[in-house]
Amino acid sequence: MKYIAALTILLGSFFCFHTFMYADTPIQVVQKEVKYIENDNTVLYSKLWVRSMQNAVLFHHSDNVRNQDTLRNVTSSSLVKAKQLPFKKASMYIPRLSQYVSKAGKENIQVHYIAVHYNVKKENAYQLNGMNYFLQVFVKERGEWKIAESVVAPTEQIVANGDGFGMKEEMVYGDRRENVK
């Protein structure tokens, strides 16, 4: 009986360890996100988000809700650059960051600044042809990194604070967004 219990514990530990060892990093989540956006896969895209947001994300991006071309508007996308921002810097751009930290703990939160290249059918303030910049908050939920928040990055402020990628497009991104409104 002891051997069966020991074997069960050993196998259970192996499978749990195996799952955590191969859990996606936030950058891998972004890579999946870019792929799902390009392929217009709203179901898998919604599963990249924290559980409390999945239905809202799925609803928002399904069947052109509110006459907006959301995921369907993007014809191709690719991740160009991404970097993690330290909490002190990230809190300047994400006012609610402290709420995420108080709920999940600092070790379970990451904020990434992301540059994505889109080709779109019709430009809007959230999807431009060419470079697009986002800040994303990731929360570790049940051992997996999930998107908790994604906002258009305030690129001029990010560059002014020395947190940019050094891309010339960053400085004109805000103006480009304003011009399509």
N, C-alpha and C positions, 0 to 999 in steps of 0.2 A: 504494500500500500504506500509506503514511504517513497518507493521508486517511482510509482505512478505520479504522486504529487510533485516530486522533484522534477520529473520529466515534463509535466504540465507547466510548472513554473519556468523551466528552462526554455521550452518552446514559446511560451507566452512572452518571455523577455526578449527572445530572438525576434519575434514578429514585431513587437513594439519598438525595439531598437532599430530594426530594419526600416520601419515606417518613418521614424524621426531622422534617421540617417539620410533618407532620400526625400525629405520634405523640401518643397520649393523655397528658394530664397525670394525676397521681394523683387529682385531683378528678374528672376525666372517667371514670377507672376506677371510682371510688366511685359515680358516677351510673349507670354500666352495671351495677355490682354490685346496686344497689337495684332496678333494672329487672328484672334476671335473677332476683332473689329473689322479687319480686312475681309474675313470670310462671312461677315454678317451673322455670326452665331450668338444670338442674344442669350440663349439658355446657358451655354458654357461661360459666356462673359459675365452673366449675373452671378454665377457660382464662384467667381474670383473675389466677390465682395463679402464683407462680414454678413453673418446670417440675418441680422436685423435689417439689412439693406437689400437683400436679394430680390424680394418681391417688388420693391419700388424701382429698382434698376431694371428688372425684367419688364415691368409695365411701361416705364418711361421709354425704353428702346424698342418696344414691340409695335409693329403695324403703324408706324409713322404717327404716333400719338401727338395730338395738338398740331397736326400738319407740319411737323418738323421731320426732316430727314436726319435721323440720328445716326445709328450705325450704318444704315443703308446708304448714307451720303458718302461714305468713305469707299473709294474704289481700290486704293492700295495704301498700306501703311508700313512703316519700318521704324524700329527703335534706333536712334542715332547715338544718344548719350544718356547716361543716368548716373547720378551720384547721391550718396546719402548725405544729408545735412545733419550737423550736430544739433542737439535739442535746443541749445541757447539760440542759435541762428534760426532754426526752424520755427521757433515760437514767435519770431517777428512776423512771419508770413502766415502762420496758421494759429489764429487766436484761440481756438478750442483745443490746442495740443495738450494743455494741462488737464483737461477733462478726460482725454484718452489715457493719459498717464495715471490719473487717479483711479480710473476704472480697471486698467489692465496691468499697470506697473511699467516702469520705464524700460525694463528689459524686454518687454513684449510690444514695443512701439518703435517704428522707424519711419522717418520722413525722407522721401527721395525727390530730387529735382530731375525732371525727365524731359528730354528733347525727342520728339517724334516727327517723322516726315510723313505727311499725308498728301494723297491726291484725292480730291473730292469732286463730286458732281457740281455742287453749288456751295460757294464759300459762305460761311456764317461766322459769327464772333467766336465760336468754339471750335470750328474746323476750317482751317485755311489751307489752300494749296501751298505746299512747302513746309517749312518748319513750324511746329506748334510746341508750346512749353507748358508743362503741368507740374504741380506739386501734389504728391500723393502720400497719404498717411496709411501705413500698414500696421495692422494689429495681428498679433499671433492669437489665433482662436482655435482651441483644441489641437494645438501643436502645428497648425498650418498658418502661414502668412496670408492674410486677406486684406483687400483694399477697404479702408474705412471711409476715406474721403479723397476726392480728386478735384482739384481746383485749377483754373487757369493761373499760371504763374505770373506774378508781378515782375516781369523780367528786368525792367529798368531799375527797380529797387534791388533785385537780386544782384545784378551786375554792379551797381553802385556800392553794395556791401562786400564785394569781392567774392561772391558765391557763384558767379556765372561760369559758363563753359568757355568763354572767350570767343564766342561765335558772333559774327557781325549781325546776324539776323536777330539776336536777342534784343539789341537796342531799338529796333524798329518794330518789334512784334506788337507792342501796345498800340502804336499808330496804325498798323495794318488791321488790327482787330477793330479799332474805332471806325476805320474807313468802310468796313463792310456792314455796319449796323444800319 
